[in-house]
Amino acid sequence: MRVGLLLGSGNPSFGGVERHVIQLANGLVQAGHRAFILMGHPCPIDVDHGLQAGIEAFRLPVPDGRSFPAFTGAVLRRVRRLRPCVLHSHLTYGLAAAVAARAVLGTRLVHTEHFLVRKSGDQGLRGRVGATLRGRADALIFVSRAAQVGCAVAWGKPSQHVIYNGTDPLPDREARRPTTRLLYMGRLEPEKRVDLALALVRALQDEGYTLDVVGTGSLAGKLQRDAVDLVEGGVVRFHGWQADVGRFLADAGALIQPAQEGLGYSALEATAYGLPVVAPANSGAAEVVERTGYGAIVQDAARVDGWVEAIHGLSALPADSGGLPEVFHRRHMLAATMGVYADLWRRANQGA
């Protein structure tokens, strides 16, 4: 089986969606299938970021509003030439181009929703277009229940599946108790609400709490300027992007996940290391906490006091988190996703 993975992004920074696509490509090849990747330039999916050598990755025009026709045309040419059994799209521009490929070439289409669909966006033209595009897919995958809730689908009845992102468990995980060393890992972008993490540690600094910030993004400079007094006082440390985050996870006492989002890999990695996760309600990270019972869920994420209360509550947790539940294992994600591919391929061969 040959699968095409279509990423509708030209973002030069590396994040969870890019990691997810690499995991799928590597997993397909390791299972004896074939895979190729289509993405906007200069998306950083390559061997340096973990892509297995020999997997073809094609950089196409950046999929923004002006160049979207060129991006779609390039997708159609590649799909016509490579003839995948299934085309698996990620992000809205990828879905739109994949819908065109399905209409023109009849390619079976799977789409993954990585983010929460905001109710305000559902009311406008963009929301209606998104619902119509999702309805044109043969199967929809959501990375959490939170990503599925409120996600409208129009004009079709694709099968729907919740398949969590996955990482590898640690076989030598040690029992540990929460400490005053907090950790944020992820992009430094407006939607990530890193400002909440800074406000939290500002409120807790007199109790000895500190915060390590691992990641980069468009807000890096502003966040460092806003927290200059905390940096000078040794309360906050900015580390930029790090290829190996293991040492930060090993030293931290708890992971702060401020954003309401589908499901970031940070929450999974922290859980694998035995760290408690503090996350807002109605998010993928909150579902991790619900599964493990290890961490805290903040009901009103806009209130710093709510985050402070959640941090104080961690002291009542046991020393052992119980580890990473199997539903969040990388092998589980791969097996479940390949099951969706196989079902579509089987139905195509049966003329369904």
N, C-alpha and C positions, 0 to 999 in steps of 0.2 A: 504494500500500500504506500502510495506517495501522498504526502500532505504538504500543502503550501501554507505557511504562516505569514499573515499579512499584518504588518504593524503600521497603522496610520499616523505616524509621528516622525518628525525630523528633529526632535529634541536632542541636542548634543550631550545632555547629561544622562547618566545611567541610573535607572530606578527600578521599581518593582515590576512594572509591565515588561521592561526589557529583560529582566531576570527570568520572568515567567516564560517568555517566548524562547529564551535559550534553554531553559529546562525542558520544554516540550520538544524542541528540535533534537537535543541530545538524547532524550528518552526514546524518541521514535527510532533514531538510528541504532541505539543500543538494543532495542527490541527487534531489530532486523528489518525495519521499514526504511523508507527514504523521506527526506524532508528538505525543503528549501525555505528561505526567508526573503520576503519583500518588505522594504522599509524605506522611509524618506531619508535623504541625505541631510545631515551627517550623523544619523542615529548610531550610537556606539555599540552595535552588536557585532562582536568579533572574537577572535581567539583570546585576546588579552582580557576579555570580560567573561571567559569561560565557555565560549562556543567551541564545540568539538571540531578539530581540524578535519577538513574535507566537506563540511556542510556548506552548500552554496548560499551566500547572502548577497542579495542584489540591492544596491542603493539607487533609489528612484528620485524624481523631483520632489522637493519638500511639499507635503500635502496641506497647503494652506488654501485660503479662498481663491487667490489669483492663479495659483498653479495646479489647482485640483484637477482640471481637465487633462493636463499633461501627466499628472500622477496616475489618474485613472486609465489613460491610454497606455502608459507603460505597464500597469498591472495587467491589462487585457492582453498585451503582447506576450508578456512572460507566462501568463496562465495558459494562453493558447499554445505556446511552445512547449511548456513543461507538463501540461495536462495532469494536474493533481487529481486524485480521487476525491479529496476534500480540501476546501479552502477555509482556513480558520482565521478570522479577522479579529483585530484588537483595536480599540478606540474608534471614534465616530467616523473619521475620514477613511479608516481602513474598512469599516462596515459599508460605507457608501460605495467605495470602489469595488468591494466584493459583491455587493448586490448587483452592480453593473455586470460583473463577470458571470454571475449566476444567470442573469437575464439573457446575455449574449451567448454564453458558452454552455449553459446548463450545469455548471459546476456545483456540487453539493456544498452548502455553506453552513459553517458553525461560527457563532460570534460569542466572544466573552465580554461581559460587562464587569469592568474592574472597579468602577466608582459608583457612588450613590447618585441616584437621579433626584435632583432637587425638585420639590413640588412647584416652586416658582417657575422653573424652566419648563415644566410640563404644561403650563398654562399657555405658553406662547408658541410661535411658529416653530422654534427650534425643537421644543418638546414634541410637537405633532410630527415633525419630520423624523425625529429619532424613533418614535413609536412605529411609524410606517416602515422605516428601514429594518427595525428589529423583526417586524412581521414578515419580512421577505426571507429571513433566515430559515434553514431547516431545523436548526437546534440552537438554543441559547444556553450559555453557561454563565452562572453568577458565582463570584468568588466568595460570597457569603449570603446569608439570608437578608442582611441589611441592604446589600446591593440589589436583591430581587424585589424587595418591598417597594411598591410605588412605581415600578418600572413598567410603563405602559407598552402594550404590543397591539398594533392595529393591522387589519387586513390579512392576517394569517394566523396559523396555529402551530408555531414551531414547538418542538419538545423543549421543556425547560428543566435545567439541572443545576443544583447548588453543589459546586465542587470547590472546596477550599484550596487556597494556595498551600504549598507544602514545602517543608524543609526536612533535613535529616536529624533524627534524634541523636543525642550524645550518649554513647554506651557507658561512659565513665562519669556521668553527671554526679555531682556531690550535693549533699543536703546543705542548705544555707538559709540564713535568716535575713530579712530585709535590713538594710543599713541606711544611713543618711546620704549616701552617694547616689544621686539620681542620674538617669541617662536618657537622652533623646537621640534617636538615630533616624535619619531620613532627609529628604530634600528640605531646603530652606526656602519655601515658597509660601505665598499668602494663605493658600488653602490648608497648609499643614499646621497653622496656628501655633508656631513655635513661640510666639509672644506670650501665650498662656503658660508655657513651661517656664519662661523667664519670670513672669509675674508670680508664679508659684514659688520658685526658689527665692525670689526677693522676699516673699512673705515668710519663708521658713529659714532664712539665713541666720537669724539669731539663735536658732535651735541647732546649728551646725550642719545644715544641709548644703550640699553642693550639686552642681549640674554639669555634666559633660555633654557637649553638643557635637555629634558626629554627622557630617554631611555638608553639602554645599548647595548653592542655588542663588537665585536673583536677589534674595533678601539678606545674604550673608553680611554685606557691609552695613546695612541699616541695623540689623540685629546686634552686631558688635558695637556699633555706636550707641544704641539704646542701652546696652548693658555694660558700658565702659567702666562704671564704678564697681559692678559685680566682678568684672574681669580683673581689674586692678586689685580688688580685695581677695582674689583667689576663690571666689564663690562659683564662678562660671568659667569653663574652659572650652574654647572653640577649637576643634581638631581638624576641620575640613573633611574632604572625602577620604575614606580609609578602605583599602582593599581587604584588610584583615581586621574585622571588628571583634574577634574573639577576645582580645585582651580587655576591651572595654566591657564586654558582657561579663567576663570573669571577675572584674573589679567592682561592678555596679551593685547597688542594693535594690533598685527597682527601675523599671522602664516606664517613662511617661509617654503616652500616645495621645496627644491633644486633639487630633483631627477626627471628625466623623468621616470615615472613608470605608471603602469596600473591605479590604484586609491587607495591611502592609506586612511585609516579611519581618519587620523589626519585632512585632509582637510574637511571631512564631519562633524566631531565633532566641528571644529572651526566655520564652517558655521552655525551649529545649535546654537552656542553660540553668533552669530552675529559678529564674527571676519572677517576682510578681509583676504583673502588668496593670497599670492604671489607665483606664480608657473611658471615653464618653459613652453614654447609652446610645443604642441604635447605631452601632458601628461593628465592623467585622472583628476588631480587637476585643470588644465587649463579649462577643460570642466565644472567643478563646477563653476569657475569664469565666464565662458561664460553664464551659465544658470542664475546666480544670478546678474551678472554685478557688483559684490562687491569684489574688490581685484585688482590684476594686473597680467598680463601675460608677462613674460620676453622672448623676441624673441631669443636673443642670450644668452643662459644660462651660457656660459663659461666666459662671461665678467662680472666682478664685477661691472663695471660702469652701466651696464644694470640693475642690481639688485638695485643699489643705486637710479637710476632714478625711478624705480618702487616704491620703498619705499617713495620717495619724492612725488610721484603722489597720494599717499593714502590720503593726506590732503584734496583733492578735493571731497572725497566721502561723501555721506550723513550720518547722524547719524544712520539711520536704514537700515539694510541689506535686510530686507524683509523676513528673515527666510530661513529655509531649504526647497527647492523645493521637492514636493512629490516623484519625481522620485528617490530621494536619501534617502527616508524613508526605514527603515528596513522592514516594512510590505509590501512595494511595491516590494522589492527584493525577499522576501519570496513568495509572491503571483505569481510573474512572474516565478520564478524558479520552483515552484510546478506546474505551468501550463505546463512547458516543460516536467516534469516528467509524468504528466497526459496524455499528447499527445503521448508520447512514449508507455505508458502502454496501452492506447486505441488502438494504431496501432498494438501492439503486440497481443492483444486479437482478433483483426480483421484479423490477419495473414498478416499484411502489411510488 
